[in-house]
Amino acid sequence: MKTILVTIDGSEYSKRAMLKAKEIAKVFDSNIILLNVRNTIIPYLAFEESQKYYHMLKDNSERLLQAAKKDFSDMEDKIELVSLEGDIATEIIDYSEKNDIDLVVMGSMGLSAGLIQGFLLGSIANKVVHGIKKPILIVK
């Protein structure tokens, strides 16, 4: 297992996914790609406001990735940070299929988990599970 892709969004579930991926990576001496996808569906805003919103999302993604990288300080030479934009599930699936990924690790729910009650699996995780052809580990 050479490369593990970990999707992160700052939620508790993605933090658990990072810890599990790190554990696996140490056993197999794997590289880890930390991936954050910015949903670029911008609410109806004036042009100037939409530009500010877009840049805020980009800055937040970079901060999130840099903070996550600190959790892998003992593996710094094996970590890659990737920030993408678009439909989150689609981008995760496309990235994993177009790159040499051996395992995708993601949390069972993301930041919206508290807003939606009664689901066993978050909507993004569910879409990825059903659309991906690579091995995937969902962490609760």
Short mmCIF file of the C-alpha atoms (twelve columns), coordinates in Angstrom:
data_MODEL
# 
_entry.id   MODEL 
# 
loop_
_atom_site.group_PDB 
_atom_site.id 
_atom_site.type_symbol 
_atom_site.label_atom_id 
_atom_site.label_alt_id 
_atom_site.label_comp_id 
_atom_site.label_asym_id 
_atom_site.label_seq_id 
_atom_site.Cartn_x 
_atom_site.Cartn_y 
_atom_site.Cartn_z 
_atom_site.pdbx_PDB_model_num 
ATOM 1   C CA . MET A 1   0.000   0.000  0.000   1 
ATOM 2   C CA . LYS A 2   1.994   2.937  -1.318  1 
ATOM 3   C CA . THR A 3   -0.461  5.844  -1.149  1 
ATOM 4   C CA . ILE A 4   -3.377  6.612  1.147   1 
ATOM 5   C CA . LEU A 5   -5.773  9.462  0.359   1 
ATOM 6   C CA . VAL A 6   -7.398  11.075 3.400   1 
ATOM 7   C CA . THR A 7   -10.266 13.496 2.892   1 
ATOM 8   C CA . ILE A 8   -10.451 16.229 5.508   1 
ATOM 9   C CA . ASP A 9   -12.958 18.939 6.320   1 
ATOM 10  C CA . GLY A 10  -12.118 19.859 9.916   1 
ATOM 11  C CA . SER A 11  -14.869 17.719 11.442  1 
ATOM 12  C CA . GLU A 12  -14.307 15.294 14.300  1 
ATOM 13  C CA . TYR A 13  -14.941 12.432 11.865  1 
ATOM 14  C CA . SER A 14  -12.197 13.608 9.517   1 
ATOM 15  C CA . LYS A 15  -9.804  13.918 12.476  1 
ATOM 16  C CA . ARG A 16  -10.545 10.295 13.358  1 
ATOM 17  C CA . ALA A 17  -9.964  9.336  9.713   1 
ATOM 18  C CA . MET A 18  -6.572  11.071 9.782   1 
ATOM 19  C CA . LEU A 19  -5.536  9.165  12.912  1 
ATOM 20  C CA . LYS A 20  -6.584  5.834  11.396  1 
ATOM 21  C CA . ALA A 21  -4.798  6.630  8.118   1 
ATOM 22  C CA . LYS A 22  -1.641  7.541  10.032  1 
ATOM 23  C CA . GLU A 23  -1.794  4.243  11.903  1 
ATOM 24  C CA . ILE A 24  -2.129  2.304  8.639   1 
ATOM 25  C CA . ALA A 25  0.561   4.366  6.901   1 
ATOM 26  C CA . LYS A 26  3.083   3.618  9.638   1 
ATOM 27  C CA . VAL A 27  2.493   -0.120 9.313   1 
ATOM 28  C CA . PHE A 28  2.846   -0.103 5.513   1 
ATOM 29  C CA . ASP A 29  5.317   2.813  5.208   1 
ATOM 30  C CA . SER A 30  2.767   4.563  2.975   1 
ATOM 31  C CA . ASN A 31  2.607   8.083  1.642   1 
ATOM 32  C CA . ILE A 32  -0.415  10.129 2.668   1 
ATOM 33  C CA . ILE A 33  -2.287  12.683 0.604   1 
ATOM 34  C CA . LEU A 34  -4.462  15.018 2.659   1 
ATOM 35  C CA . LEU A 35  -7.290  16.262 0.430   1 
ATOM 36  C CA . ASN A 36  -9.689  19.101 1.094   1 
ATOM 37  C CA . VAL A 37  -12.381 19.926 -1.444  1 
ATOM 38  C CA . ARG A 38  -14.017 23.342 -1.413  1 
ATOM 39  C CA . ASN A 39  -17.631 23.323 -2.515  1 
ATOM 40  C CA . THR A 40  -17.701 26.238 -4.935  1 
ATOM 41  C CA . ILE A 41  -21.444 26.558 -5.167  1 
ATOM 42  C CA . ILE A 42  -21.505 30.187 -4.112  1 
ATOM 43  C CA . PRO A 43  -24.806 31.525 -2.841  1 
ATOM 44  C CA . TYR A 44  -26.314 34.378 -4.787  1 
ATOM 45  C CA . LEU A 45  -24.108 37.330 -3.922  1 
ATOM 46  C CA . ALA A 46  -23.012 40.461 -5.700  1 
ATOM 47  C CA . PHE A 47  -19.855 39.893 -7.752  1 
ATOM 48  C CA . GLU A 48  -17.564 41.584 -5.232  1 
ATOM 49  C CA . GLU A 49  -19.059 39.611 -2.335  1 
ATOM 50  C CA . SER A 50  -18.816 36.318 -4.240  1 
ATOM 51  C CA . GLN A 51  -15.110 36.986 -4.861  1 
ATOM 52  C CA . LYS A 52  -14.553 37.572 -1.137  1 
ATOM 53  C CA . TYR A 53  -16.459 34.366 -0.338  1 
ATOM 54  C CA . TYR A 54  -14.414 32.384 -2.875  1 
ATOM 55  C CA . HIS A 55  -11.110 33.667 -1.453  1 
ATOM 56  C CA . MET A 56  -12.298 32.964 2.087   1 
ATOM 57  C CA . LEU A 57  -13.006 29.347 1.124   1 
ATOM 58  C CA . LYS A 58  -9.581  29.026 -0.478  1 
ATOM 59  C CA . ASP A 59  -7.817  30.508 2.560   1 
ATOM 60  C CA . ASN A 60  -9.792  28.270 4.924   1 
ATOM 61  C CA . SER A 61  -8.812  25.212 2.875   1 
ATOM 62  C CA . GLU A 62  -5.125  26.106 3.037   1 
ATOM 63  C CA . ARG A 63  -5.304  26.702 6.809   1 
ATOM 64  C CA . LEU A 64  -7.112  23.420 7.333   1 
ATOM 65  C CA . LEU A 65  -4.514  21.483 5.327   1 
ATOM 66  C CA . GLN A 66  -1.581  23.149 7.089   1 
ATOM 67  C CA . ALA A 67  -3.113  22.442 10.511  1 
ATOM 68  C CA . ALA A 68  -3.730  18.815 9.547   1 
ATOM 69  C CA . LYS A 69  -0.155  18.473 8.333   1 
ATOM 70  C CA . LYS A 70  1.043   19.261 11.869  1 
ATOM 71  C CA . ASP A 71  -0.581  16.023 13.041  1 
ATOM 72  C CA . PHE A 72  1.852   14.221 10.724  1 
ATOM 73  C CA . SER A 73  5.007   16.054 11.806  1 
ATOM 74  C CA . ASP A 74  6.761   12.731 12.396  1 
ATOM 75  C CA . MET A 75  5.979   11.725 8.791   1 
ATOM 76  C CA . GLU A 76  6.565   15.075 7.091   1 
ATOM 77  C CA . ASP A 77  8.468   13.589 4.145   1 
ATOM 78  C CA . LYS A 78  5.502   11.330 3.338   1 
ATOM 79  C CA . ILE A 79  2.721   13.950 3.331   1 
ATOM 80  C CA . GLU A 80  1.249   15.780 0.349   1 
ATOM 81  C CA . LEU A 81  -1.445  18.459 0.599   1 
ATOM 82  C CA . VAL A 82  -4.084  18.844 -2.108  1 
ATOM 83  C CA . SER A 83  -6.831  21.453 -2.277  1 
ATOM 84  C CA . LEU A 84  -9.503  21.118 -4.959  1 
ATOM 85  C CA . GLU A 85  -12.754 22.849 -5.740  1 
ATOM 86  C CA . GLY A 86  -16.047 21.583 -7.071  1 
ATOM 87  C CA . ASP A 87  -18.643 19.036 -6.063  1 
ATOM 88  C CA . ILE A 88  -17.015 17.367 -3.067  1 
ATOM 89  C CA . ALA A 89  -17.943 13.728 -3.742  1 
ATOM 90  C CA . THR A 90  -17.189 14.001 -7.459  1 
ATOM 91  C CA . GLU A 91  -13.777 15.562 -6.829  1 
ATOM 92  C CA . ILE A 92  -12.830 12.858 -4.302  1 
ATOM 93  C CA . ILE A 93  -13.842 10.100 -6.713  1 
ATOM 94  C CA . ASP A 94  -12.123 11.713 -9.716  1 
ATOM 95  C CA . TYR A 95  -8.902  12.431 -7.820  1 
ATOM 96  C CA . SER A 96  -8.655  8.891  -6.466  1 
ATOM 97  C CA . GLU A 97  -9.318  7.357  -9.875  1 
ATOM 98  C CA . LYS A 98  -6.863  9.600  -11.752 1 
ATOM 99  C CA . ASN A 99  -4.035  9.114  -9.263  1 
ATOM 100 C CA . ASP A 100 -2.196  6.087  -7.940  1 
ATOM 101 C CA . ILE A 101 -4.248  5.762  -4.740  1 
ATOM 102 C CA . ASP A 102 -4.315  2.430  -2.931  1 
ATOM 103 C CA . LEU A 103 -6.789  3.343  -0.189  1 
ATOM 104 C CA . VAL A 104 -9.200  6.209  0.474   1 
ATOM 105 C CA . VAL A 105 -9.912  7.009  4.119   1 
ATOM 106 C CA . MET A 106 -12.693 9.373  5.093   1 
ATOM 107 C CA . GLY A 107 -14.963 10.143 7.998   1 
ATOM 108 C CA . SER A 108 -18.477 8.769  8.003   1 
ATOM 109 C CA . MET A 109 -19.895 12.287 8.277   1 
ATOM 110 C CA . GLY A 110 -18.590 15.778 7.718   1 
ATOM 111 C CA . LEU A 111 -19.211 19.177 9.219   1 
ATOM 112 C CA . SER A 112 -22.943 19.049 8.494   1 
ATOM 113 C CA . ALA A 113 -23.410 15.899 10.614  1 
ATOM 114 C CA . GLY A 114 -25.047 17.866 13.421  1 
ATOM 115 C CA . LEU A 115 -27.519 19.473 11.031  1 
ATOM 116 C CA . ILE A 116 -28.886 16.251 9.612   1 
ATOM 117 C CA . GLN A 117 -30.222 13.721 12.067  1 
ATOM 118 C CA . GLY A 118 -30.997 10.062 11.432  1 
ATOM 119 C CA . PHE A 119 -28.528 9.234  8.667   1 
ATOM 120 C CA . LEU A 120 -26.208 6.266  9.142   1 
ATOM 121 C CA . LEU A 121 -23.725 7.632  6.634   1 
ATOM 122 C CA . GLY A 122 -23.227 11.234 5.566   1 
ATOM 123 C CA . SER A 123 -24.390 12.174 2.085   1 
ATOM 124 C CA . ILE A 124 -20.875 12.847 0.742   1 
ATOM 125 C CA . ALA A 125 -19.459 9.627  2.204   1 
ATOM 126 C CA . ASN A 126 -22.447 7.752  0.798   1 
ATOM 127 C CA . LYS A 127 -21.906 9.195  -2.699  1 
ATOM 128 C CA . VAL A 128 -18.199 8.367  -2.582  1 
ATOM 129 C CA . VAL A 129 -18.779 4.799  -1.368  1 
ATOM 130 C CA . HIS A 130 -21.189 4.159  -4.219  1 
ATOM 131 C CA . GLY A 131 -19.167 5.922  -6.904  1 
ATOM 132 C CA . ILE A 132 -15.581 4.938  -6.191  1 
ATOM 133 C CA . LYS A 133 -13.719 1.954  -7.607  1 
ATOM 134 C CA . LYS A 134 -10.793 2.143  -5.172  1 
ATOM 135 C CA . PRO A 135 -10.751 0.491  -1.734  1 
ATOM 136 C CA . ILE A 136 -12.272 2.812  0.856   1 
ATOM 137 C CA . LEU A 137 -12.273 2.880  4.646   1 
ATOM 138 C CA . ILE A 138 -15.043 4.846  6.352   1 
ATOM 139 C CA . VAL A 139 -14.168 5.888  9.910   1 
ATOM 140 C CA . LYS A 140 -16.841 6.550  12.530  1 
# 
